[in-house]
Amino acid sequence: MKKTILAAAAVSLMGSLYSQAQSVVTDPVGFVSVTVPAQSDAALGAPLGRANEFQGVIQSVSGTTGSVVITVAGTPGWTASQFVYASGTQSKTYYARIDSGVREGLIGTITANDTSSFTITVPTGDDLVGVLSNAANGTGDNVSIAPYWTLGTLVTGVPNGTKVFTYSTSSVGVNLAPANTYSYNTTVPGWFKGATPSDDVILPPMQGFTVRNSTAGAITVSITGSVPMATHRLIVRMNSTKQDQRIFFNSPVPEYVGNTGLGLAQGDQLLIIDNSTTGFNKANSITLTYNATVAKWFKGGTDVDQVYQLQPGASFILRKAASASSQTTVDSHLQSYLQ
């Protein structure tokens, strides 16, 4: 709670990026915008979330991996399946996030709920080991529920023919092509994959995507939402060859690359695409390389650990160095404004 109060106070003083926190239990609201030049692609990420629809304390937890039932303390008075997506009737897909303790920042999609409990799918590569509950520990960890951003709620008001490319989180290798292509149709209006309506397609937290602007003028993608008040937590994939992953650091303020916790192994790279330049399928303009001996990021032979900043609203390619085997690890790092 102390961290929340102090962080909310800090963010509220950062000028036009944030509005003042409404209360100690309501996340402050922020605003980030990214310009996509004419006839160009831009690599984006959403460092602000949709508003929480529940915040509470964990009463009990049924397991640590796979499908897990979490019961909350008190009587929230939910209706059965109110957090479950249903095409045509319930457009929101919800997630639960652990907001304190050793698994702070862990996000799992809600697949069922009753009046006081919900079922989540714990992401492969992560677990709920060490999560506290009232029943087992006397004091439970905090948990919140919010809807994911979707194509129809995040990328709005764009010209006809604007495209969004999303990327697989399981494909192996580097220079990976988009896994999905969505196009905006102003006549309907809405997002489509081919002829399939796609407004409800979720844009998962910490996963980057690309917006393609094929028009003769620049467009702006504006994101207004809740400032993250939980630790950035990302599942990082490694393989026996170099592995690319489209990601962003979950912060709505610039973050020094050395403060992100992303450097894990010798030779890891961050490939930065310049969103201000024109062109489609742009190559990265900056390559940062991690030196594990000194635990710092370098641009060429220059130490940029506390010089280069990752910009809010932009995504980039994390290129993991080859590993002895295919595996995952968890990058968990507290954002600068929460420290």
N, C-alpha and C positions, 0 to 999 in steps of 0.2 A: 504493500500500500504506500509506503514511504517513497519508493521509486516512482510510482504512478503520480503522486502528488508533485514531486520535484520535477519530473519530466514534463508533466502537463504545464507547470509554471514556466519551464524553460522554453518549450515550444511556442507558447503563446506570445513570447517576446521577439520572435524571429521575423517580424515584419509581415509582408504580404503573403508569405507562404502558409501561415497558419492563422486560424481564428482562435479566440480565447477558449480554453477548456470550459465546457458547460458545468462539470462537476467532477469530483474525484473518482467517480465510477463510470464516467462517460469519456471515451477517447476524444482528444482534441481533433478538430477537423483541419485538413490541409488541402492545398491546391497545387498541382503540377501540370505543366503543359509542354508538349513537344511539337515542334514544327516539322512537317514532312515536306521537303521542297517539291516543286513541280517535277513530274517525270522521274520520280525517285522512290527508293526504299528507305525505311528507317527502322532500326532495331529498338523495340520498345519493351518496357516492363511496367507493371502497375504497383508502385510502392505505397499506395494508399488503399485501404480496404473499404468494403461496404460496411455500413454500420452494424454493430453487434445487435442481435435481437434477444440475447440472454447473456447474463453474467452471473456466475454463482460459484459454489464450492462443491467439490466431489465428495459424495457420501460413500460410494463403494465402486470398485472396478472388478470386472469379471475375469480379466486375463491380461496379457501383455502384448500379444501379437495377433495378427489376423483380424477376425471379427470380434470386437470387444464391446460389452455392454457397460455403460457408465451411468450410475444413478447419482442425481444431484441432491443436495440437502434441501429440506423444506418442501413446499408444495407449489411448484411453479405454475401448475394449472394448465399444462399443455393439452392440446387435443391430439388424439392418435394420428400419427403420420403427418403432422403439420410441418415437419422439417424434411419431408421426403418428396423428391421431385416427381411430378406426374404430368406428362405431356398434355398440354391443352387446358389443364386446370391448376397446376402448381408449377410456375415457371422457374422457381428458385431451386438450385441445388445447394444444400447447406453443408458446412463443415463445423467441427468442434476443434477448438484450439486450447492446449494446455497453457495457462498464463502464469505459472509460477513453478518453482522447484526444478528438479534435475532434467525434466523433459520440456521445459518452457519453450514455446514456439512450435511444438509438434502439432501438425494439422492432420485430421482424418475426416474423410467424407462420411456424412450421416446417411445410413441406409434404412433406419427404422427408428421410431420413437413412440413411447406411450406418455402417460401424464407426468412422469417424473424421471424417466430414463431414456437413453438413446443408444443406438448401436452405431459404432464407427468401424471403418476399415483402416487399420493401422498401416501406414505405407510400408511396403517391403524395404527392408534395410533399416527400419527404425523400430522402436518398441516402447512400451509403457513401464518398463522396469524402473522402480524407484518412485513412481507417482504415488503421492500420499492421498489417503482417504480418511474421512471422519471415522468410519467403521474400524479400520485397521490401525490408524495412527493417532486418532484423537483430533487431529486437525488436517483437513483435506486441502489439496492444491486447488487453485482457482481455475475455472474453465469458462470459456465463452463460446457462443454459437453465432455464426454470421453466414450470409449467403456468399457464394463465390461471385466474382465478376464473370460476366458472360459477354459474348460478342455484342448482344443487343443492349447491354447496360453500360459497357465501357467505351466502345468505339461507336459514337453516335454523330449524327449530323454531317456525315461525310458524303462526297459526291458519288453519283452513280458509277459503278465499276471499280470503286476502291476495293482493294484486296487485303486480306489478312492471311499470312502464312503461319502455321504452327508446326512444331517439331516433335519428333518422337523422343521419349525419354528412355527408350530401350535399344534403338538402332546403334550398331557398333561402327566405330571408325571416325574419320574426320571429314570436314567439308560436306556435311550431311545435307541432302536436299530436304525441302519442307515435306512433312508427312501429310498435311492437309492444306487445302486452298479454299478460302471462303470469299465470296464476292457480294458487294452491297448493291441492292436493287432499289432505287428510289421510287419506282412505280408502286411497289407492294405496300410500304417499304419494308426492308428487312435484309438479313444476311442469309446467304444460301451456299450450300456445297453442291454444285451441280444444280439439280432441281429440288434438293432437300432443304426445307427451312432450317436455319441454324442459329437463330437468335439466342437460343438457350444453351449453346455450346459453352462450356466453362473455360476460363483462362486460369489455369492453376497458379497459385502463389509461387513466386520465385522462378517461374519459367518464362523465358523471353519469347517474343513473337515479332513478326515483321509486318509493317503496314506499307503497302505499295500505293502510291499516288500517281495515277496515269494522266492526270489533268494538266492543263497549262499553267495552273496557279498553285501556290503552296496551300496546304491545309494544316489545321492545328488539331491535335488530339489532346483534349483537356481531361484531366482526372481530378475529381473532387471526392474526397473520402476521408476515412478515419486514419489518423496517424498511427502506425504500428507501435503498440506499447508492450509488445512481447519480443523476446530474443529472435533475431534472424536465425532460421534453422533450415538447412538445405541438405538433401540426400545427394551425395556426389558419387558418380559412377566411375569405376576404373576397369580397364581391360588389359589384356596382354599386349595390345597395341595402343597407340595414342587414342584418346577418346574425347570427342567434342560434346559439350552440353550447353544449350542456350539458357542463360540464367540472368538474374539481376540481384543486386544486394538490396534487401528490403528496408530501405531508408529513403525518406522524402527530402533529405538534405545531402549535399555532397559528402562523400566519405573517402578519407585517404585510403589508398589500396592496402596499406599496411595495417589498417584497423578493421579489415573485413574478415580475417581468419581464413581466407580462401587458399592461401599458399600452404600446401600439405607435403609436397614431395619435390625433390630436385628436378628442375626442368618443366614444372607446371607452367602454363602460359595463360594469359588473358589477352584475347584478341578483341580490340576495340574498333568498332565501326563508327565512322564520323557521320552522324545524322544530319549535319549541316551541308554536306556536299551532295551533288546531284548524281543520279545514275541508278540503274537497277543492278541487282546482284553484286553490290559493291564488296570489294575485298576489304579486309581490316586495314585501317590506316596506322594503327599503333599496335605493337606487340610488347607485352610485359612478360618477363621471365622470372620465375621464382628460384632463388638461390637458397637451398635448405641449410647450407653451411653457416650462413650468417642470418638466416630466417628473414630475408628481405626480398622485395621486388625490384627488378632492374629493367631499365629501358636501354638496350645495348649494354654498355659498360657503366651506365650511370644509375646510382641508387635513387629510386623514386618512391621508396616506401612511404615517406611522409611528405611527398611532393605531389604525386599524381592523385587526382580525385576521381572516383566513379560518380557520374552525374545521375541525379534522380530522374526517373522516367525512361532512362536508356537501359538496354540490355546488352549483353556481350557474350562472347564464346569463351567458356572455360575449357581449355584443352589440357586434359590430364596426361601426364607422362605415363608411359607404359608401365603396367604393374605386373607382378609375378603371376597373378591370376585375376579372373573377373570377380569383382567384389564391389561393395559399397562402403562408404563411410559417411558420417554425419558432420557437417560443418555447422557449428553452433557458436554464434558470436553476437555479443550485445552491441547494438548501435551506439554511436558516439553520444547522441542526445539523451540516451537513457543511462549513461554512465555517471 
